[in-house]
Amino acid sequence: MHPIRALQDLGQSVWLDNITRDLLEKGTLKRYIEELAVTGLTSNPTILHHAVAHSASYDSAVRELKARGLSTEEILFELALQDLAQAADLFAAVHRRTAGVDGFVSLDVSPVLAHDTAKTVQQARELHRRAARQNLLIKIPGTREGLPAIEEAIFAGIPVNVTLLFSREQYLAAADAYQRGLERRIGAGYSPDVRSVASLFLSRWDVAVAGKVPGELERRLGVAIGRQVYKAYRDVLDSDRWQRLASAGARAQRLLFASTGTKDPGTSDVVYVEGVAAPNTVDTMPEKTLLAFVDHGQVGRAIPRDGGDAEQVLAAFGRAGIDLGSLAYRLQDEGARAFVASWTELIAAIERKGKRA
């Protein structure tokens, strides 16, 4: 049994954190679905920028869309929708087989709107309408302004991938927004079956504290955060509030582990994947990490229900002078700004291609 099948048997879904036109047109994604048991896909502005700026595969589409008079941002969304709709169709059988639990792809709202609630909701509605795919999640950041947008999107029946979560507190705020949206739907007489995932970023924690903590703590923070949040996730699902929603027909907002590619060349390239194996969760992996895990990954025990040694490890970081609460919000802010930078670069790349049309 290859390692991804072992993760599946444990109860964790493996998604690919990448999308390019070549991945679709050369049949690579289809092969990953059929041979590697990949059951979903995520993307982000940085991935989209790399796909469009560093490939000629989009040039003819940019020329065609520019000739139709579309603005640069309209072209950007049209390109993303074309790719993600095709990917969603490849995962449609998985989505049907799992009764809507798995088989999703994700599309971001503009990261420029990360701190604008009203415009985020407006764009989420429009992208959901245009995509016209049940298995496409709209990605909304779990920022302070994003939380009410998440609630409104869920109330409107829009499946949501809550992105840019870095801590237990940020996860719990996202879970609360999701549940508020569902509670409002029930109050209005609507079905509470609106799917969502909550994406927790791991590897950036270790990058942030590299060289600032004792050697025995190096490269341990991301996994410890993941395990702490897993306990919080299980606590949410065991709560009376969630049980009332579940009895009305709601389905769990699954915890998704993101940023699971190793950024430190001195660290195992599968350390995050092996460290956060857990049932009823998702691990979205960069392509390089996915292939590395297939090659030499090992699936051990799942994260214990209580998070294992997470609290002890995190306490050690506190004693080493790391303010985890402040760092979590710094990482969220930096992540939002990094996505804006990638978005800006993507807009510029499309403009350059358009001028050559």
Steps between C-alpha positions, in 0.01 A plus 500: 500500500648836404507772767207706366275194509613454860398859580165433337452188712577713806226741388700792360444636149797601286456803275745654257606859569563601140323584175641568155360462152777252419401289800153476350578473129778242534282273711720527809218592737285219364787259563546627856130438563505151353842378615585701812153528656501880499144610584502880477698809405584840642667804350594853605610827335868399516430172322288676237771760444763233446271306266413796278823701508735209438310317229398569141195277550279798583616736225233419241225516763625842617497625139148372444364649822671834442350515150158460663565816698544346846697690764819349636335380822208359302750309288669372816178362643395354167829311472469373858138398447586313180770298675311437822175407326692239302667375818163492679361281224791257543414471870123478444496121532683523835251764613206274413658186647565671836158668513657844481761449771796501261589582139523880536708766328546857630497848347613814685317826518738785424749526788478878462158464668635320810393792722179595315204296619232627262708468182623156604141375532404661170788337316444163668141499376607590146779240480272229638237586240748504214674177599170310516667200664377343824852385582670840475581676826543877513807591704448782751774600745431456870597859577294718732313644202482162330310333784166679440549437127536128572179504703313683222634268230395190695158651564474558124575132436852556362755229591804664660867419551607721790864583430791665684437342839805463723383427853240336720335836567479583130362154425235531773393840365460345153304205640273744685436697179415178318258390771334842515434481127347155537288603798363791299416264214308270733318800647401608150377153407793412271710184490814520718689272260756756382855364486815665627862436594718702738859528372774509762848603378790308657848546351508880529511464879837326487637749250399784734688363803802350322818595688302655786443194719718225653607228260269238650200719406604569142250374241244387763265797516289444188409142591426598862263775382332250268448255785368768735247614240400141430396465865298823469339364184395182675368705791284703261356183346424360845330819622127522566481787253641292216295194592183707467612615154596146398162368607342759269706373205823703514832342402832568671721785390808284449837608630747534211875503557665739253853625442626144547797535266834518684681831455815403693738281292633355823160356591326187373294587193200314645524612865171690500307229317618232742445723802133588444341178378150494650151373413233724347760757393663608174868544417562712191851447366717682248577273205861448611386397850232269360753312287751486783239354734401239242868410465610473863231626738390294796165504676526435871244564771235764455508817709357406842154637574652730764772634269772289659796704620392819324444708814833400654687586181323835465570582863870443431484756218338744743784450746742562214349844455264437207167683532285257305187717505673803354692288250178338375351834405827618352511190281140552393571861407819407317317222317228739388757751379699230319187393312433863405855525366453183295166630374661826392777311320241276334308805375826641359584169330159489330539862390838418345355202316209715386730762353669232291162392366 
